[in-house]
Amino acid sequence: MPYPWRLGKHRGESEARVLVTAFGSVALSLALRNNEKSNIAPDGSKMRKKFPLSPFNRFCLTLLALVAIVNLGTGVPARAAEELTVAAAADLTFAFKDVAAKFQTQTGDSVKLSFGSSGNFFSQIQNGAPYDLFFSADISYAQKLEAAGLTEPGSLYKYAIGKIVLWVPADSKLDVSKGLTVLTDPAIHKIAIANPEHAPYGRAAMAAIKHDGLYDQIKDQIVLGENISQTAQFVQSGNADIGVIALSLAISPAMKDKGKYFEIPTDDYPAIEQAAVILKSSKHKELAQKFIAFLKQPDATELMQRYGFVVPK
């Protein structure tokens, strides 16, 4: 989702110039007033004799000169803020809204986020979709784009490893602490997972279900979400009794108080290695590099970890 506000790159400099100019105006007023007082004779009459400037007057006039220098030195217009267009896997929905807001505050440049399934974004990018950055929930999509020559050389960055959980609404009577075996509970009519054809978290869910030998028993109850975010919505809305979703969604502020979850052992499914690439067609490659560099900063990595991601060192 795009953020509506746009901040100038050098907004802070503009505010500083306004502040200095204001101080300069005050300084000039004080200097004139003080000089006028200094030229009054004991009897109250104005003296024509010119006295040397007092230290206070010299300070005020120096500050006024500084104002002139600052304003003269700002004749070169500031660089306009840029907008980075990012295609991001749906498991990043909540985490990246926070990341993008922090990046925008730090740089003044905006980030337009589009969330969806990695497989669908992969197809769109192959067909020329105008994104600057692609954050895939499956490293293989990023690697395929790289092999096809559609990415900036050397830009592939493994940014996280994701996890899956069983999730039910807070008022559900299902005991998710039983693990995947709870999926055979007679009270369950629909089980939501993301579509494994194009959603990496759906493939992980299917792998875990098959690992525990449950697929044949529950296959007729499985309903598919277009992406992991829609899968979570199915369970939240009551259109499914239980779902296998991303940990990053389950512990997000929007969902953590609305349900119960059980973390599926990582040995039950292939690692969900997630990677980003800068697209060769991007017109904002330098800004895209800055965004990736920002993700490597301690504040950003800690934020990602709070959303349940394992961040590579």
N, C-alpha and C positions, 0 to 999 in steps of 0.2 A: 504494500500500500504506500502510495507516495505521501511524503510529509508536506503539508501546505505552506510551511514558512520557508523563506529564503533569506539567508544572512549574507551580507557582503563580506568579502575576504578580509578587508581592512576596516571593518566597522569600528573596532577598538581605536584605530588611529584617528578616525573622524571624530569620535567622541572626545579623544584627548585634545584635538585641535580646538574644539568648542570650549573645553574646560580651560585651556591655556589662554584663549582669547578673552574669556570672561575674567580670569585673574588679571590679565593685562589691563582691561578696562577699569577694574577696581583700583589697580596700582596707579594708573594715570590720574584718576579722580583724587586719590589720597595725596599724590605728589603735588598736584595743583593746590589742593586745600592746605597742605602743610607749607608750601612755598608762600601762599598768601598770608598765612599766619606769621611766617618768618619776616615778612616785609612790613609789619605793622610796628610803628614806633610806640614807645611807652605812653605817649599822650593819646594814642588811638589813631593817629593819622597815618596814612600810607607814606612809606619812604620811597624816594626815587632811586636811592643808592642800591646798586645790585650786589647782593650778598652771594658768596659761593654756595653751591648746592650742599645741603646737609647730607650726611651718610644715608639717612632714610630716603631722601629724594633721589639720591644716586641709585639706591637699590630698586626703587619703583621704576625709574627710567630704564634700568638694565632689564628688568622683567618685561617692560614694554618692547624693548628691542628684541628680546627673545620671541615674543609673540610674532613680530614681523618676520623673523627668520623662519619660524615654524610654518607660517602661512605661505611664505615665498617658496619654501622647500616642498610644498605639496602640490605643485603645478602639474605633476605627472599623475594622471588618473589611476586609481587603484584597479587591480585586476578584478574583473567581474567574477562573481561566484559561479561555480560549475555545478552541474547535476550529474550524478553517477547513477546509471541504470543497472540494477542488479536483479538477476534471475536466481531465486533461492529456493532450495528444497523446503517443503512444507513443515518439516520438523524444526526449522529455524524461525517459524512465524513469530514467536514471542521473544526469543533471544535476540534476533536481529533487529527488531524494533528498538530494543534498548541499545544495541551496538551502534545502530545508525544514528540515533539521537545523540549519543556521546561523541561520535565522529563529527557530526554536524556542529556541535557546540565547540569542539576543538579547532576545526578547520574553517568553519563558515560555509563550507560546501554542502549541498544537500544530496540525499540518497533516496532514489525512487526504488522501492522494493516491490517485486512481484513474486508471489509464492505459488508453488504448485508441485507436481510430481517431477522428479528429475528426468524420467524418461520422456515426458512430454516436452520439457524444456530442451532436451537433447535434440529432439526432432525439429523443434522450432528454430533452433540455432543452425542446424544443418540447412534449413530453408531460408536462412538470412535474417532471422529475428534480430533487431537492433539493440542487443544488450552490450554492456561494457564488461560485466563480470558474470560468471556462472558459478554458483555454489551448489555442487551436486551432493546428494546423500550417498552416492555410489561413485567411488573413484574411477571405475571403469568408463563411465560416460565422459568424464574429463579427459581420460587417457585416449579415448577414441577420437575426440575432437582434436586433441593434440596430434594424433597420428594422421588425421585428415588435413592438417595444416591450417586449421581454423582458429588456432590460439596463438598468442604472443609467445615466441620461443622462451622456454625456461620459466614460464609464469606459473606452472602447476604447483599448487601448494596444498598439502594434506593438512586440513585445519581441525579435524575432529574425528572421533569415533563415537558413534551413537549406540544407544541401548533401547531395548523394547521391554514393555511391561504389559501385564494384564490390568485392565481398568474397568471399574464398575461405578455407577453413581453411589453417592454416600448412603442413600436409603436402601440400597440393594441388600438382599439377604444372602447373596452368594459369598462364599468364603474364598477370596482370591489367594489367601495364604496357602491353600492347597496346591497352588501352582497350576500348570496346564491341565492337570487331571480334572479340575473343576469344570472344564469345558464339556464333560460328559454328564453333567448334572441334568436330570430330567426337566428342571425348571427353565432351562435355557432353550430358547427357540431360534434366536439369531445371534451369530457371532461375527463381529465386524473386524475385517482386516483390510489393509490397503491393497489395491490391485497389484499382484506380484509381477504382472507383465511390464509395468513401467514405474512401479514404486519400490525402491530398495527396502523400505521398512515392511512392505507387504511380502517381499521375498524372504526376509528374515523371519517374519511371523510364520510363513508356510514351512520354512525349514525347521523351525522349532517344533511345530505341530507334528511334522513327519518324524522328527528325531525321537519324539516320545510315543510314536506309533498310534497317534490319535486321528489321523486324517480320515481314514475310511469310516470311522464312527461319527464324525461331525461334518463331513464334507457338504452334506445337504443343508446344513444350517449356516454356512458361511455366506456373508454378504460382503461385497467389495466396495470400498470407497475409492474415489478417483485419486486421492492422495491421503497421506496420514492425517492431515488436518480434518478432512471430511470424514474419515473413519472415526475420529474422536467425536465429531458432531453427531454421528449416527447413534452412539451410545449415550451421549448427553441428552439427546432429544427423545430417547426411548425407542428409537427405531431398531435398536439392537440391545440385547440384554448385557452383553459383555464385549470387550474389544481388546485387540492387541495393538497398542499405540506406542509412540515414542515417549521415552522417559522425559524428554525436554518439554513435552506438552503436559504430561501428568503432573509435573511439579511447578508448572508455570503459575503465576499469580491468578490467572483466569480460571484455572482448573483445580489447583491443589486442595481447596476447601470444598470442592463439589463432588469428590469421589475418593475411592480407595484403590490402591494399586499394589501389584506384586511384581518385583523385578525378575524377569526370566533369566536364568543362568546363561551367561555368555557362551558357555560350552555347547549350548543347544542350537546355536546358529552361527553362520560365518560372520566374522567381524564386519560391522557396518562402517567401513572406511570412507570418509567424506573428503572431497577435494574441491578446490576452486581453480579456475583458470581465467586469465584475461583474454578476451576475444580479439583476434587480429583486426576485426572490423571496428573496434572501439575508437571513438574520437577523443577519449579521455584516458588514455593509457597511463599517463603520469599520475592522475588522480586515483586510478584503479590500483596502481602500485602503492600509493599512500594508504589506501583502505586496507590492503593486505598487511602492510607494515603495521598499521594501527591494531589489527587483530592479534599481532604478536606481542603487543605491549602487555605488561602485567595486569592492568585494569581490565582489558578486554578478555584476556585468558581466564581471569578469575570470574568474570561475568559468565562466560561460556561454561565454566565448571559448575557454577551455581545452577545452571539449567541441565546439569546431568551429563554433559559431554566430557569425554576424555580428550584432553588437548595434548597433542604430541609436543615433546620438548625440543 
